[in-house]
Amino acid sequence: MKRNFDNIPSDKEWGKISNSDLDLKYVYKKFLGKTNLEMQRIYNGVVAIEYVDALRWMPPIPFYYYIHGFINYIINEHYQDIDSYDAAYSFFYFIKERLEKNPNSLIPIKDKVLTTINFIMNNQSAFCIDVYDDQNEFASLYGYIHEQLEKI
């Protein structure tokens, strides 16, 4: 049976959390039972890097649910102006990292990821990329991510 990632992950879907896994334990406590909208409110005004870092430690079902929330956070511009660059930068580097370590984990969200990186690149001024990216790093990352996603 295919999992509907529109539902908040249950305690069971988080799996057994080891007491020694402090990162996962922290993320579990912070996210368990919360909707994406609640998490966006918590992270709005906080550096987006922290939201992305939380995604790093999640097991698959919570990851797929909350990555949709982060994508919506970007697409629907829920971030504050000061956080827009961090939101875009964090997303690009997180996806790059996932492609290098576990590319198959992106298959179910490949189209959403492509839509999101296209959105960011088409709205560079909203993300202050034109201000901070004097080395054109985003264009390089965009090319790399796009190419790698097409391979999976």
N, C-alpha and C positions, 0 to 999 in steps of 0.2 A: 504494500500500500504506500502510495506516495504521500509524503508529509506536506501539509499545508503550512507554509511559513508565515501565514497571517496570524497565527495564534501564538500567544505568549508561551514560551517554553516552560514546561512543567519541571518540578523538582526532579522527577525521574529522568527527564530528557537532559538535564545537566549532568547526570551520572554521579558516580561516587567521587566525592572530593576528598583527596588526601589532606590530612592536617599539615603535611610537609610542603604542599603546593600552595605557598602563600599568595602568589599572584592569582591563581584560579579561585582560591578561597575568598579573596578580597572582591574579585569581579562577581562571583556568585552572590555574595552578600549585598552588593550594590545593585545588581540587575534583577535578581530573582523576583518574579511576579510583577515586574514593572513593564508597562507598555513602552513602545518606542517614543510616543509623545511625552511620557513622563521622563524618559531618559534624555530627550532633547531639551526639555526644560531644565533638567539638572545640569547638563553640559553647556547650555547656552551661556555665553559669557566666560566660560572656562576654556582654556586652550584645547582645541580639538584633538591635539596630540594625545591627551589623556583618554578620550573616547576611543580613539583608534588603538591605543595601547590595550585597552580592555578587550577589544575584539581579538587581539592576538592570542589571548589565553583561553578563549571560549572553546568548548567542545562543538561539534558540527551543528547541531540543531539550534542552540542559542546563537551561534555565529551567524547562521543564515537569517535568523529573525532580526538580530540587531544590526547586521550590515545593511539590511533594507532601511532601517531607521536612520543610519548614518548617511546613506545615499539620499534619502528624503531630506535630511538635514541640509545637505549640500544643494540639491535641486530646488528645494522650496525656500532656500536662503533664510533659514532659521538662525543662522549665526549672526553675530554682531559684526559690524565693519572691521573691528580690530581683529576678529578671529577668522575672517574670510581667507586670508592667505594661508594661515595654519590649517584650515579645513582642507583646502585644495592640496597643499603640500603633503599633509599627513596621509590623505587618501592615495595620492599618487605613489608615495613611498611604501605604504602598506600593501597596495596591490603589487608593486614591483617585488616586494619581499615574498608575498604569497606565490607569485609566479616562479620565483627561484626555489622556494622550499616545498611548496605543495600545490603545483599548478592545477591538478585535478579538482581541488577544493573550490576552484572558481567556475567550473563548468556550469553548475546550476544558476549562477548569477552573471555569466559572461555578458549577456546582452545588456543587463543593467549597468555593469561596469563600463562597457563601451559607451553607452548613452551618457553616463556620468562624466567620463573623461572628455567626451566631445562637448558636453555642456560647459565644463570648466574652460576648455580651450576656446570655445566660442564666446565666453563671457570673461575674458582675462581681466578687464578693468574692474569688474565687480569683485574679483578675487585679489586685486592689487598685484597681479603677476607682472603687469607692465612697470610697476614701481620697484619691486624687489628682485625680479629675475633678470638681472643684467647679463647673465651668462647664457640665457636661453635654455636653462636646465629643463623647464617644463616641456619645451618642444622635443627635447631628446627623450625625456621620460615618456611622453605621449607616444612617440614613435616606437619605442621599445615595448611599452605595454600593449599597444595596438597589435604589433607584430606577434608578440608572444601569445596573446589571446586568440589570435587567428589560428595558431598552431594546435590549440587544445580542442 
